[in-house]
Amino acid sequence: MENVILFLFLCTIVSCKQEALEFESLVQFSRIDTMSDNGKPYFYKTHVFIVQNYSDNYQNERTVDSFAYKNRAKDLTKYAEYKIVIYKHSDKTNIPNLKKNPRDFDDYTFDNDMIYIYT
């Protein structure tokens, strides 16, 4: 009986172990837009990231929240709107593929791999 409990305990520990999340800035889709209203400019910034080793769980949610908070723009008051958008890494949502096939971003990534938007 002790062997069964030890085995289950070890299985639980091994199954809980997860690789650390890795974030990459997706510069080619990050942007600053400017709109004018009665001659006054308004700036809208979007910063895009890809996260590797992501799975949907509470620990990862907290890690992503912390990352977004720590990586927000230092000059937030400059923008009428500021967004951080995070996509999960996949066979199509990765920097080498999106550099070769930028249309995959609109055709696949936006609909299938977006996991968080912070505004």
Protein Blocks (a to p, Z undefined) as FASTA:
>chain_A
ZZmmmmmmmmmmmmmpccdddddddfklgccddddeehiacdddddddddehiacdfklm
mmmmmmmmmmgcfklmlpmbdcdddddddfklcfklmmmmmmlmmmmmmmmmgcbdcZZ
